[in-house]
Amino acid sequence: MVTTPTGDIIVDDNKLRNHGTAVMHGLGAAVESLEDSMFLTDILISIGEKHFEYQVKPEMMAYFWPAIRDTWREKLKYEFTEEAESAWKHVFEYMASKIVEGIIRAGKG
């Protein structure tokens, strides 16, 4: 991602697609690690610390859930029920909170 002098943001589609895939794999790993919450928490905080290096701000996390939710709605259609949305939203909120914790922690170091 590059910001031009006029403030426009240029996004590399391949990098964005690869990052989207990584996020989806991360969600899957989160589900697989739900029984080991300390492991999951440590991984998510570490991801946040790494994202601090890329100048990700805590407030940016608010944009991810709508993007993921809307993509699932589009792709899964009627299979993405209100119950599924609610469950995934809780998983995402937990993940986002720990990533933000890592971003903040890295910013204090």
Backbone as numpy.savetxt, mean C-alpha at the origin, in Angstrom:
# Nx Ny Nz CAx CAy CAz Cx Cy Cz
9.05 7.93 -11.26 8.20 9.10 -11.26 9.10 10.33 -11.26
8.77 11.25 -12.12 9.54 12.49 -12.25 8.57 13.66 -12.21
8.95 14.69 -11.50 8.15 15.91 -11.48 8.84 16.93 -12.36
8.11 17.47 -13.33 8.68 18.46 -14.25 8.71 19.83 -13.55
9.45 20.78 -14.12 9.49 22.13 -13.54 8.11 22.78 -13.41
7.16 22.37 -14.24 5.81 22.94 -14.17 4.92 22.22 -13.15
5.47 21.20 -12.50 4.72 20.47 -11.48 4.00 19.24 -11.99
4.09 18.97 -13.29 3.47 17.76 -13.84 4.24 16.54 -13.37
3.53 15.45 -13.17 4.16 14.21 -12.75 4.16 13.25 -13.93
5.34 12.73 -14.23 5.49 11.75 -15.30 5.75 10.40 -14.64
4.90 9.44 -14.97 4.98 8.12 -14.35 5.41 7.10 -15.39
6.35 6.26 -15.03 6.78 5.16 -15.88 5.75 4.04 -15.72
4.99 3.75 -16.76 3.91 2.77 -16.69 4.39 1.39 -16.24
5.56 0.96 -16.73 6.07 -0.34 -16.33 6.40 -0.39 -14.85
7.03 0.66 -14.35 7.36 0.71 -12.92 6.09 0.73 -12.08
5.10 1.49 -12.53 3.84 1.57 -11.81 3.14 0.21 -11.79
3.11 -0.46 -12.92 2.50 -1.78 -13.01 3.24 -2.77 -12.11
4.57 -2.74 -12.13 5.36 -3.63 -11.29 5.11 -3.35 -9.81
5.00 -2.07 -9.47 4.74 -1.72 -8.08 3.35 -2.20 -7.67
2.38 -2.05 -8.56 1.03 -2.54 -8.28 1.02 -4.03 -8.03
1.79 -4.76 -8.82 1.90 -6.21 -8.63 2.53 -6.52 -7.27
3.56 -5.76 -6.92 4.22 -5.97 -5.63 3.25 -5.69 -4.47
2.43 -4.65 -4.61 1.44 -4.33 -3.57 0.45 -5.49 -3.43
-0.02 -6.02 -4.54 -0.97 -7.14 -4.49 -0.35 -8.37 -3.84
0.91 -8.64 -4.16 1.60 -9.75 -3.52 1.75 -9.48 -2.02
1.99 -8.23 -1.68 2.10 -7.85 -0.27 0.79 -8.08 0.48
-0.32 -7.77 -0.16 -1.62 -8.03 0.46 -1.81 -9.52 0.68
-1.41 -10.32 -0.30 -1.50 -11.77 -0.14 -0.62 -12.27 0.98
0.60 -11.73 1.07 1.51 -12.12 2.15 0.96 -11.70 3.50
0.28 -10.57 3.53 -0.32 -10.12 4.79 -1.35 -11.12 5.27
-2.18 -11.59 4.37 -3.20 -12.56 4.73 -2.54 -13.84 5.23
-1.49 -14.28 4.55 -0.79 -15.49 4.95 -0.09 -15.34 6.29
0.23 -14.12 6.68 0.99 -13.87 7.92 0.11 -13.38 9.07
-1.20 -13.39 8.89 -2.08 -12.85 9.93 -1.90 -13.53 11.28
-1.54 -14.80 11.26 -1.37 -15.52 12.53 -0.07 -15.15 13.22
0.88 -14.58 12.51 2.16 -14.15 13.09 2.24 -12.63 12.98
1.47 -11.95 13.82 1.32 -10.51 13.69 2.62 -9.75 13.93
3.50 -10.26 14.77 4.77 -9.57 15.01 5.63 -9.58 13.75
5.66 -10.72 13.06 6.42 -10.83 11.82 5.86 -9.86 10.79
4.55 -9.88 10.62 3.90 -9.00 9.66 4.15 -7.54 10.00
4.01 -7.19 11.27 4.23 -5.81 11.70 5.65 -5.36 11.38
6.62 -6.20 11.69 8.02 -5.85 11.41 8.26 -5.63 9.92
7.68 -6.48 9.09 7.85 -6.35 7.64 7.22 -5.03 7.16
6.01 -4.74 7.63 5.32 -3.53 7.19 6.04 -2.26 7.63
6.56 -2.25 8.84 7.33 -1.10 9.32 8.58 -0.92 8.47
9.22 -2.03 8.13 10.41 -1.98 7.27 10.06 -1.43 5.88
8.92 -1.82 5.35 8.47 -1.29 4.06 8.27 0.23 4.17
7.69 0.67 5.28 7.51 2.10 5.49 8.83 2.84 5.55
9.79 2.26 6.25 11.11 2.90 6.34 11.74 3.02 4.96
11.58 1.99 4.14 12.13 2.02 2.78 11.40 3.07 1.95
10.09 3.18 2.11 9.32 4.16 1.34 9.68 5.60 1.74
10.14 5.80 2.96 10.61 7.13 3.37 11.76 7.58 2.46
12.62 6.63 2.09 13.74 6.94 1.21 13.27 7.43 -0.16
12.06 7.01 -0.55 11.49 7.42 -1.84 10.60 8.65 -1.69
10.71 9.30 -0.53 9.98 10.53 -0.24 8.46 10.33 -0.18
8.04 9.14 0.19 6.62 8.88 0.40 6.23 9.52 1.72
5.14 10.25 1.72 4.64 10.94 2.91 3.48 10.13 3.50
3.33 10.16 4.82 2.25 9.39 5.45 0.87 9.68 4.84
0.62 10.93 4.50 -0.71 11.27 3.97 -0.97 10.66 2.59
0.07 10.21 1.92 -0.10 9.59 0.60 -0.78 8.23 0.70
-0.70 7.59 1.84 -1.30 6.26 2.00 -2.80 6.29 1.80
-3.43 7.42 2.03 -4.89 7.53 1.88 -5.33 7.28 0.43
-4.43 7.44 -0.52 -4.79 7.26 -1.93 -4.81 5.79 -2.35
-4.16 4.92 -1.60 -4.00 3.55 -2.04 -5.26 2.70 -1.89
-5.97 2.82 -0.77 -7.15 1.99 -0.61 -8.18 2.23 -1.71
-8.54 3.48 -2.02 -9.51 3.68 -3.10 -9.03 3.08 -4.44
-7.75 3.18 -4.72 -7.23 2.63 -5.98 -7.35 1.10 -6.00
-6.98 0.48 -4.89 -7.07 -0.99 -4.81 -8.53 -1.42 -4.84
-9.36 -0.78 -4.04 -10.78 -1.12 -3.97 -11.44 -0.98 -5.35
-11.19 0.12 -6.01 -11.82 0.35 -7.31 -11.34 -0.65 -8.36
-10.08 -1.02 -8.29 -9.55 -2.04 -9.21 -10.24 -3.37 -8.96
-10.37 -3.76 -7.70 -11.05 -5.02 -7.39 -12.51 -4.98 -7.81
-13.16 -3.85 -7.59 -14.56 -3.72 -8.04 -14.67 -3.94 -9.55
-13.76 -3.34 -10.28 -13.77 -3.45 -11.74 -13.49 -4.87 -12.20
-12.50 -5.49 -11.60 -12.07 -6.82 -12.05 -12.97 -7.94 -11.53
-13.41 -7.83 -10.28 -14.18 -8.91 -9.66 -15.69 -8.75 -9.81
-16.10 -7.56 -10.13 -17.52 -7.24 -10.32 -18.36 -7.70 -9.13
-19.37 -8.52 -9.38 -20.29 -8.92 -8.32 -19.63 -9.79 -7.24
-18.48 -10.37 -7.53 -17.79 -11.21 -6.54 -17.15 -10.37 -5.43
-16.95 -9.09 -5.70 -16.38 -8.20 -4.68 -17.54 -7.65 -3.86
-17.97 -8.44 -2.91 -19.15 -8.12 -2.10 -18.82 -7.05 -1.06
-19.86 -6.52 -0.44 -19.65 -5.55 0.65 -18.86 -6.18 1.78
-19.12 -7.46 2.06 -18.39 -8.16 3.12 -16.91 -8.29 2.77
-16.63 -8.64 1.51 -15.24 -8.76 1.08 -14.55 -7.40 1.14
-15.24 -6.37 0.68 -14.67 -5.02 0.72 -14.35 -4.61 2.15
-15.27 -4.87 3.06 -15.06 -4.50 4.46 -13.87 -5.25 5.06
-13.79 -6.53 4.79 -12.69 -7.34 5.33 -11.34 -6.85 4.79
-11.28 -6.63 3.47 -10.03 -6.17 2.87 -9.67 -4.77 3.34
-10.68 -3.94 3.57 -10.40 -2.59 4.05 -9.73 -2.65 5.42
-10.19 -3.55 6.28 -9.56 -3.70 7.60 -8.12 -4.17 7.47
-7.88 -5.13 6.59 -6.51 -5.61 6.37 -5.64 -4.45 5.86
-6.16 -3.73 4.88 -5.39 -2.63 4.31 -5.12 -1.54 5.34
-6.13 -1.20 6.14 -5.94 -0.15 7.16 -4.84 -0.54 8.15
-4.82 -1.81 8.53 -3.75 -2.26 9.43 -2.40 -2.13 8.74
-2.31 -2.63 7.49 -1.05 -2.56 6.77 -0.60 -1.11 6.60
-1.53 -0.25 6.20 -1.19 1.15 5.98 -0.71 1.81 7.27
-1.34 1.48 8.39 -0.94 2.10 9.66 0.49 1.73 10.03
0.88 0.50 9.75 2.24 0.06 10.07 3.26 0.63 9.08
2.87 0.75 7.83 3.75 1.38 6.84 3.97 2.85 7.22
2.91 3.53 7.59 3.03 4.93 8.04 3.92 5.00 9.27
3.77 4.06 10.19 4.63 4.04 11.37 6.10 3.96 10.96
6.40 3.14 9.96 7.77 3.02 9.45 8.25 4.30 8.79
7.38 4.95 8.03 7.75 6.22 7.39 8.10 7.25 8.46
7.25 7.35 9.47 7.48 8.32 10.55 8.75 7.97 11.31
8.93 6.71 11.62 10.12 6.29 12.36 11.38 6.63 11.58
11.38 6.38 10.28 12.55 6.69 9.46 12.82 8.19 9.40
11.76 8.97 9.43 11.90 10.42 9.39 12.49 11.01 10.65
12.39 10.28 11.76 12.94 10.75 13.03 14.39 10.34 13.20
14.84 9.39 12.37 16.20 8.86 12.52 17.19 9.70 11.90
